[in-house]
Amino acid sequence: MAAEQRRATRHPLTAGAEIIELQTDTHIKARASDLSQDGCYIDTMNPLPQGTDVKLQITHEEETFTAVGTVAHSESNMGMGIRFTLVEPGQHKVLQKWLDSLSGSVS
């Protein structure tokens, strides 16, 4: 089995997520199971197809992170990996705070 290549270290995370498919405005409630600087993995039985553009909101410890992304890979009945394509400057702070906490770093 070939190893999946990632640009950034993933950190385990359990957080609520809402995915909005941008073309049809379809909303999916799901769970984020890991997070990195470049993207996240969303657990859902009905993942969107690879290449789908989405907006996502992840809520963790009473804070919400919002970004635009693209489904990088999709696994039927399992979930989908989302690569962030647009993260607003203020959202980078939320993401970095979570990643620091998940990796044990102190900001």
DSSP file (Angstrom, degrees, kcal/mol; ACC not computed):
  #  RESIDUE AA STRUCTURE BP1 BP2  ACC     N-H-->O    O-->H-N    N-H-->O    O-->H-N    TCO  KAPPA ALPHA  PHI   PSI    X-CA   Y-CA   Z-CA
    1    1 A M              0   0    0      0, 0.0     2,-0.2     0, 0.0     0, 0.0   0.000 360.0 360.0 360.0 128.3    0.0    0.0    0.0
    2    2 A A        -     0   0    0      1,-0.1     2,-0.3     0, 0.0     0, 0.0  -0.478 360.0-114.6 -73.4 140.1    1.5    3.4   -1.0
    3    3 A A        -     0   0    0     -2,-0.2     2,-0.3     1,-0.1    -1,-0.1  -0.558  27.9-118.4 -75.8 137.2    1.9    5.9    1.8
    4    4 A E        -     0   0    0     -2,-0.3     2,-0.4     1,-0.0    -1,-0.1  -0.598  27.5-133.8 -74.4 132.3   -0.3    9.0    1.5
    5    5 A Q        -     0   0    0     -2,-0.3     2,-0.4     2,-0.0    -1,-0.0  -0.752  24.7-175.5 -93.1 133.2    1.8   12.2    1.1
    6    6 A R        -     0   0    0     -2,-0.4     3,-0.1     1,-0.1     4,-0.0  -0.949  26.3-147.7-126.9 148.0    0.9   15.2    3.3
    7    7 A R  S    S+     0   0    0     -2,-0.4     2,-0.3     1,-0.1    -1,-0.1   0.723  84.6  29.2 -83.9 -22.8    2.3   18.7    3.3
    8    8 A A  S    S-     0   0    0     28,-0.0     2,-0.2     0, 0.0    -1,-0.1  -0.962  91.0 -93.8-139.6 153.8    1.7   19.2    7.0
    9    9 A T        -     0   0    0     -2,-0.3    28,-0.4    -3,-0.1     2,-0.3  -0.445  39.1-137.1 -66.7 132.7    1.5   17.1   10.2
   10   10 A R        -     0   0    0     -2,-0.2    26,-0.2    26,-0.1    30,-0.1  -0.713  13.6-157.3 -91.3 144.5   -2.0   16.1   11.1
   11   11 A H  E     -A   35   0A   0     24,-2.5    24,-2.1    -2,-0.3    92,-0.1  -0.981  25.0-110.1-121.8 132.1   -3.2   16.2   14.7
   12   12 A P  E     +A   34   0A   0      0, 0.0     2,-0.3     0, 0.0    22,-0.3  -0.333  46.5 168.0 -59.0 138.9   -6.1   14.2   16.1
   13   13 A L  E     -     0   0A   0     20,-2.0     2,-0.6     2,-0.1    47,-0.0  -0.982  28.9-155.5-153.3 138.7   -9.1   16.4   16.8
   14   14 A T  E     +     0   0A   0     -2,-0.3     2,-0.3    17,-0.0    19,-0.2  -0.959  39.8 139.1-118.9 113.0  -12.7   15.7   17.7
   15   15 A A  E     -A   32   0A   0     17,-1.6    17,-2.8    -2,-0.6    45,-0.2  -0.995  53.7-100.8-152.2 150.4  -14.9   18.6   16.8
   16   16 A G  E     -AB  31  59A   0     43,-1.2    43,-2.8    -2,-0.3     2,-0.3  -0.453  42.5-171.8 -70.1 146.2  -18.2   19.4   15.2
   17   17 A A  E     -AB  30  58A   0     13,-2.1    13,-2.8    41,-0.2     2,-0.4  -0.992  20.2-160.2-141.9 148.2  -18.2   20.5   11.6
   18   18 A E  E     -AB  29  57A   0     39,-2.4    39,-2.2    -2,-0.3     2,-0.4  -0.998  12.6-163.7-126.9 128.1  -20.5   21.9    9.0
   19   19 A I  E     -AB  28  56A   0      9,-2.8     9,-2.8    -2,-0.4     2,-0.5  -0.929   0.7-163.1-112.0 132.4  -19.6   21.6    5.3
   20   20 A I  E     -AB  27  55A   0     35,-3.0    35,-2.2    -2,-0.4     2,-0.6  -0.965  15.7-140.5-118.5 117.0  -21.4   23.7    2.7
   21   21 A E  E  >> -AB  26  54A   0      5,-2.9     4,-2.0    -2,-0.5     5,-0.7  -0.665  16.7-149.1 -75.1 119.3  -21.0   22.5   -0.9
   22   22 A L  T  45S+     0   0    0     31,-1.9    -1,-0.2    -2,-0.6    32,-0.1   0.822  86.4  52.5 -67.9 -35.4  -20.6   25.9   -2.7
   23   23 A Q  T  45S+     0   0    0     30,-0.4    -1,-0.2     1,-0.2    31,-0.1   0.890 127.3  19.3 -70.1 -38.7  -22.3   25.0   -6.1
   24   24 A T  T  45S-     0   0    0     -3,-0.2    -2,-0.2     2,-0.1    -1,-0.2   0.485  96.4-124.7-110.7  -4.9  -25.6   23.7   -4.6
   25   25 A D  T  <5 +     0   0    0     -4,-2.0     2,-0.3     1,-0.2    -3,-0.2   0.787  50.3 165.8  61.9  29.4  -25.5   25.2   -1.1
   26   26 A T  E   < -A   21   0A   0     -5,-0.7    -5,-2.9     1,-0.0     2,-0.4  -0.622  25.3-147.0 -76.0 131.9  -25.9   21.7    0.3
   27   27 A H  E     -A   20   0A   0     -2,-0.3     2,-0.4    -7,-0.2    -7,-0.2  -0.864  13.8-171.7-105.6 134.5  -25.2   21.6    4.1
   28   28 A I  E     -A   19   0A   0     -9,-2.8    -9,-2.8    -2,-0.4     2,-0.5  -0.989  12.5-151.2-126.2 123.8  -23.6   18.5    5.8
   29   29 A K  E     +A   18   0A   0     -2,-0.4   -11,-0.2   -11,-0.2     2,-0.2  -0.815  40.1 136.8 -89.8 131.9  -23.3   18.2    9.5
   30   30 A A  E     -A   17   0A   0    -13,-2.8   -13,-2.1    -2,-0.5     2,-0.4  -0.740  48.5 -94.1-153.2-162.9  -20.3   16.0   10.4
   31   31 A R  E     -AC  16  43A   0     12,-1.4    12,-3.4   -15,-0.2     2,-0.4  -0.998  21.3-137.0-135.3 131.6  -17.3   15.6   12.6
   32   32 A A  E     -AC  15  42A   0    -17,-2.8   -17,-1.6    -2,-0.4    10,-0.2  -0.727  20.1-179.8 -81.8 133.4  -13.7   16.7   12.1
   33   33 A S  E     +     0   0A   0      8,-2.5   -20,-2.0    -2,-0.4     2,-0.3   0.572  64.1  12.6-114.4 -13.4  -11.3   13.9   13.2
   34   34 A D  E     -AC  12  41A   0      7,-1.0     7,-1.8   -22,-0.3     2,-0.3  -0.984  61.5-160.0-157.2 164.7   -8.0   15.5   12.4
   35   35 A L  E     +AC  11  40A   0    -24,-2.1   -24,-2.5    -2,-0.3     2,-0.3  -0.995  10.3 170.1-147.4 142.3   -6.5   18.9   11.5
   36   36 A S        -     0   0    0      3,-2.7   -26,-0.1    -2,-0.3     3,-0.1  -0.857  51.2 -94.4-140.4 178.8   -3.4   20.4   10.0
   37   37 A Q  S    S+     0   0    0    -28,-0.4     3,-0.1    -2,-0.3   -27,-0.1   0.796 125.1  38.3 -63.8 -28.7   -2.1   23.7    8.7
   38   38 A D  S    S-     0   0    0      1,-0.1    46,-3.0   -29,-0.1     2,-0.3   0.577 126.1 -38.4-103.0 -12.6   -3.3   22.8    5.2
   39   39 A G  E     - D   0  83A   0     44,-0.3    -3,-2.7    -3,-0.1     2,-0.3  -0.974  49.8-116.7 176.7-166.4   -6.5   20.9    5.8
   40   40 A C  E     -CD  35  82A   0     42,-2.1    42,-3.1    -2,-0.3     2,-0.5  -0.952  19.8-116.0-154.0 168.4   -8.6   18.5    7.8
   41   41 A Y  E     -CD  34  81A   0     -7,-1.8    -8,-2.5    -2,-0.3    -7,-1.0  -0.967  24.9-157.1-114.7 132.5  -10.4   15.1    7.6
   42   42 A I  E     -CD  32  80A   0     38,-3.0    38,-2.2    -2,-0.5     2,-0.6  -0.941   9.5-142.0-112.8 121.8  -14.2   15.0    8.0
   43   43 A D  E     +CD  31  79A   0    -12,-3.4   -12,-1.4    -2,-0.5     2,-0.3  -0.731  42.4 140.4 -80.9 121.0  -15.9   11.9    9.1
   44   44 A T        -     0   0    0     34,-1.3    34,-0.2    -2,-0.6   -14,-0.1  -0.946  53.5-138.2-160.5 141.8  -19.2   11.4    7.2
   45   45 A M  S    S+     0   0    0     -2,-0.3    32,-1.1     1,-0.3    34,-0.2   0.733 104.5  45.5 -71.4 -22.0  -21.1    8.5    5.7
   46   46 A N  S    S-     0   0    0     30,-0.1    -1,-0.3    31,-0.1    30,-0.1  -0.624  79.8-177.8-123.7  72.1  -21.9   10.6    2.6
   47   47 A P        -     0   0    0      0, 0.0    27,-0.1     0, 0.0     3,-0.1  -0.293  28.2-112.3 -70.3 155.4  -18.7   12.4    1.5
   48   48 A L        -     0   0    0      1,-0.1     3,-0.1    25,-0.1    27,-0.1  -0.469  43.2 -88.5 -80.2 158.1  -18.7   14.8   -1.4
   49   49 A P    >   -     0   0    0      0, 0.0     3,-1.8     0, 0.0    22,-0.3  -0.292  51.2 -87.3 -67.9 152.1  -16.7   13.9   -4.6
   50   50 A Q  T 3  S+     0   0    0      1,-0.2    22,-0.2    24,-0.1     3,-0.1  -0.304 115.3  31.3 -54.9 138.7  -13.1   14.7   -5.0
   51   51 A G  T 3  S+     0   0    0     20,-3.1    -1,-0.2     1,-0.3     2,-0.2   0.310  82.6 140.2  92.8  -7.6  -12.7   18.2   -6.5
   52   52 A T    <   -     0   0    0     -3,-1.8    19,-2.5    19,-0.1     2,-0.4  -0.514  50.0-131.7 -71.9 132.3  -15.8   19.7   -4.9
   53   53 A D  E     + E   0  70A   0     -2,-0.2   -31,-1.9    17,-0.2   -30,-0.4  -0.708  35.7 173.1 -85.5 134.2  -15.4   23.2   -3.5
   54   54 A V  E     -BE  21  69A   0     15,-3.0    15,-2.9    -2,-0.4     2,-0.4  -0.915  33.8-139.0-138.2 160.2  -16.7   23.7    0.0
   55   55 A K  E     -BE  20  68A   0    -35,-2.2   -35,-3.0    -2,-0.3     2,-0.4  -0.970  31.8-165.9-112.4 138.2  -16.9   26.2    2.9
   56   56 A L  E     -BE  19  67A   0     11,-2.9    11,-2.0    -2,-0.4     2,-0.4  -0.962  18.2-165.7-131.7 149.0  -16.4   24.6    6.2
   57   57 A Q  E     -BE  18  66A   0    -39,-2.2   -39,-2.4    -2,-0.4     2,-0.5  -0.998   8.4-169.6-128.3 125.2  -16.9   25.6    9.8
   58   58 A I  E     -BE  17  65A   0      7,-2.7     7,-2.8    -2,-0.4     2,-0.5  -0.970   6.4-158.6-116.2 129.0  -15.3   23.6   12.6
   59   59 A T  E     +BE  16  64A   0    -43,-2.8   -43,-1.2    -2,-0.5     2,-0.3  -0.935  20.6 160.7-113.1 125.3  -16.3   24.3   16.2
   60   60 A H  E >   - E   0  63A   0      3,-2.6     3,-1.4    -2,-0.5   -45,-0.1  -0.985  66.6  -8.5-146.5 128.3  -13.9   23.3   19.0
   61   61 A E  T 3  S-     0   0    0     -2,-0.3     3,-0.1     1,-0.3    -1,-0.1   0.896 128.2 -53.7  49.5  48.5  -13.9   24.5   22.6
   62   62 A E  T 3  S+     0   0    0      1,-0.2     2,-0.3    -3,-0.0    -1,-0.3   0.655 118.4 105.3  64.4  20.2  -16.5   27.2   22.0
   63   63 A E  E <   -E   60   0A   0     -3,-1.4    -3,-2.6    31,-0.0     2,-0.4  -0.943  57.9-145.2-124.7 151.1  -14.5   28.7   19.0
   64   64 A T  E     -E   59   0A   0     -2,-0.3     2,-0.4    -5,-0.2    -5,-0.2  -0.964   4.9-161.1-121.9 133.5  -15.2   28.4   15.3
   65   65 A F  E     -E   58   0A   0     -7,-2.8    -7,-2.7    -2,-0.4     2,-0.4  -0.932  12.6-167.9-108.5 132.8  -12.7   28.1   12.5
   66   66 A T  E     +E   57   0A   0     -2,-0.4    22,-0.4    -9,-0.2     2,-0.3  -0.970  16.1 150.2-125.3 137.7  -14.0   28.9    9.0
   67   67 A A  E     -E   56   0A   0    -11,-2.0   -11,-2.9    -2,-0.4     2,-0.4  -0.971  39.6-120.1-154.3 165.4  -12.3   28.3    5.7
   68   68 A V  E     +EF  55  86A   0     18,-2.5    17,-3.0    -2,-0.3    18,-2.0  -0.900  44.9 156.2-106.7 143.0  -12.9   27.6    2.0
   69   69 A G  E     -EF  54  84A   0    -15,-2.9   -15,-3.0    -2,-0.4     2,-0.4  -0.894  37.3-116.2-153.7-177.5  -11.5   24.4    0.6
   70   70 A T  E     -EF  53  83A   0     13,-2.2    13,-2.7    -2,-0.3     2,-0.6  -0.987  36.0-108.8-129.8 138.6  -11.6   21.6   -1.9
   71   71 A V  E     - F   0  82A   0    -19,-2.5   -20,-3.1    -2,-0.4    11,-0.3  -0.570  34.1-176.0 -67.9 114.5  -12.2   17.9   -1.3
   72   72 A A  E     -     0   0A   0      9,-2.6     2,-0.3    -2,-0.6    -1,-0.2   0.822  67.6  -0.6 -84.8 -34.6   -8.8   16.4   -1.9
   73   73 A H  E     - F   0  81A   0      8,-1.3     8,-2.4    -3,-0.1     2,-0.4  -0.985  63.2-155.1-154.8 152.8  -10.0   12.8   -1.5
   74   74 A S  E     - F   0  80A   0     -2,-0.3     2,-0.5     6,-0.2     6,-0.2  -0.994   1.8-166.1-134.8 131.3  -13.2   11.0   -0.7
   75   75 A E  E >>  - F   0  79A   0      4,-3.2     3,-2.3    -2,-0.4     4,-2.1  -0.954  30.2-120.4-121.6 111.7  -13.8    7.6    0.8
   76   76 A S  T 34 S+     0   0    0     -2,-0.5   -30,-0.1     1,-0.3   -31,-0.1  -0.179  94.4   3.0 -52.4 135.4  -17.3    6.2    0.5
   77   77 A N  T 34 S+     0   0    0    -32,-1.1    -1,-0.3     1,-0.1   -32,-0.2   0.583 130.5  63.1  62.8  13.3  -19.0    5.5    3.9
   78   78 A M  T <4 S-     0   0    0     -3,-2.3   -34,-1.3     1,-0.3     2,-0.3   0.636  98.3 -97.8-127.5 -58.2  -15.9    6.9    5.7
   79   79 A G  E  <  -DF  43  75A   0     -4,-2.1    -4,-3.2   -36,-0.3     2,-0.3  -0.995  28.3 -89.1 161.2-164.1  -15.2   10.6    5.0
   80   80 A M  E     -DF  42  74A   0    -38,-2.2   -38,-3.0    -2,-0.3     2,-0.5  -1.000  18.2-130.5-149.8 144.4  -13.3   13.1    3.1
   81   81 A G  E     -DF  41  73A   0     -8,-2.4    -9,-2.6    -2,-0.3    -8,-1.3  -0.823  25.9-158.7 -92.5 132.3  -10.0   15.0    3.2
   82   82 A I  E     -DF  40  71A   0    -42,-3.1   -42,-2.1    -2,-0.5     2,-0.5  -0.956   5.6-152.4-117.8 127.9  -10.4   18.7    2.6
   83   83 A R  E     -DF  39  70A   0    -13,-2.7   -13,-2.2    -2,-0.5   -44,-0.3  -0.861  24.6-123.4 -95.7 125.1   -7.5   20.9    1.6
   84   84 A F  E     + F   0  69A   0    -46,-3.0   -15,-0.3    -2,-0.5     3,-0.1  -0.488  33.7 171.4 -68.4 133.1   -7.8   24.6    2.7
   85   85 A T  E    S+     0   0A   0    -17,-3.0     2,-0.3     1,-0.3   -16,-0.2   0.593  70.3  25.3-114.5 -21.4   -7.7   27.0   -0.3
   86   86 A L  E     + F   0  68A   0    -18,-2.0   -18,-2.5     2,-0.0     2,-0.5  -0.897  58.8 171.2-148.5 116.1   -8.7   30.2    1.5
   87   87 A V        -     0   0    0     -2,-0.3   -20,-0.1   -20,-0.2     5,-0.1  -0.980  32.0-130.3-123.8 116.5   -8.2   31.0    5.2
   88   88 A E    >>  -     0   0    0     -2,-0.5     4,-1.2   -22,-0.4     3,-1.2  -0.297  27.4-108.3 -63.7 150.1   -8.9   34.6    6.2
   89   89 A P  H >> S+     0   0    0      0, 0.0     4,-0.8     0, 0.0     3,-0.6   0.856 118.1  50.9 -50.4 -45.0   -6.2   36.3    8.3
   90   90 A G  H 3> S+     0   0    0      1,-0.2     4,-0.9     2,-0.2     3,-0.3   0.797 106.7  56.1 -64.8 -27.7   -8.2   36.3   11.5
   91   91 A Q  H <> S+     0   0    0     -3,-1.2     4,-2.5     1,-0.2    -1,-0.2   0.766  93.7  67.4 -76.4 -26.1   -8.9   32.5   11.1
   92   92 A H  H <X S+     0   0    0     -4,-1.2     4,-2.8    -3,-0.6    -1,-0.2   0.874  97.8  54.5 -59.1 -36.5   -5.2   31.7   10.9
   93   93 A K  H  X S+     0   0    0     -4,-0.8     4,-2.3    -3,-0.3    -1,-0.2   0.919 108.7  46.8 -64.5 -43.7   -4.9   32.7   14.6
   94   94 A V  H  X S+     0   0    0     -4,-0.9     4,-2.2     2,-0.2    -2,-0.2   0.943 114.3  47.9 -62.5 -48.0   -7.7   30.3   15.6
   95   95 A L  H  X S+     0   0    0     -4,-2.5     4,-2.6     1,-0.2    -2,-0.2   0.926 112.9  47.4 -59.5 -47.2   -6.2   27.5   13.5
   96   96 A Q  H  X S+     0   0    0     -4,-2.8     4,-2.7     1,-0.2    -1,-0.2   0.883 109.5  53.9 -65.4 -37.8   -2.7   28.1   14.9
   97   97 A K  H  X S+     0   0    0     -4,-2.3     4,-2.1    -5,-0.2    -1,-0.2   0.933 111.6  45.3 -60.2 -46.0   -4.0   28.2   18.5
   98   98 A W  H  X S+     0   0    0     -4,-2.2     4,-2.8     2,-0.2    -2,-0.2   0.927 113.3  49.5 -63.3 -45.7   -5.7   24.8   18.1
   99   99 A L  H  X S+     0   0    0     -4,-2.6     4,-1.9     1,-0.2     6,-0.3   0.895 110.4  50.6 -63.1 -39.7   -2.7   23.3   16.4
  100  100 A D  H  X>S+     0   0    0     -4,-2.7     5,-1.7     2,-0.2     4,-0.7   0.921 113.1  46.4 -61.9 -43.4   -0.4   24.5   19.2
  101  101 A S  H ><5S+     0   0    0     -4,-2.1     3,-0.6    -5,-0.2    -2,-0.2   0.909 112.9  49.0 -65.5 -42.6   -2.7   23.1   21.8
  102  102 A L  H 3<5S+     0   0    0     -4,-2.8    -1,-0.2     1,-0.2    -2,-0.2   0.800 114.2  45.5 -68.3 -29.7   -3.0   19.7   19.9
  103  103 A S  H 3<5S-     0   0    0     -4,-1.9    -1,-0.2    -5,-0.2    -2,-0.2   0.527 114.8-113.6 -92.0  -5.9    0.8   19.4   19.5
  104  104 A G  T <<5 +     0   0    0     -4,-0.7    -3,-0.2    -3,-0.6     2,-0.1   0.518  69.0 141.5  87.1   4.8    1.5   20.4   23.1
  105  105 A S      < -     0   0    0     -5,-1.7     2,-0.5    -6,-0.3    -1,-0.3  -0.454  48.0-133.0 -77.7 153.5    3.2   23.7   22.1
  106  106 A V              0   0    0     -2,-0.1    -5,-0.0     1,-0.1    -1,-0.0  -0.935 360.0 360.0-107.6 128.3    2.7   26.8   24.2
  107  107 A S              0   0    0     -2,-0.5    -1,-0.1   -10,-0.1   -10,-0.0   0.463 360.0 360.0 -86.1 360.0    1.9   30.0   22.2
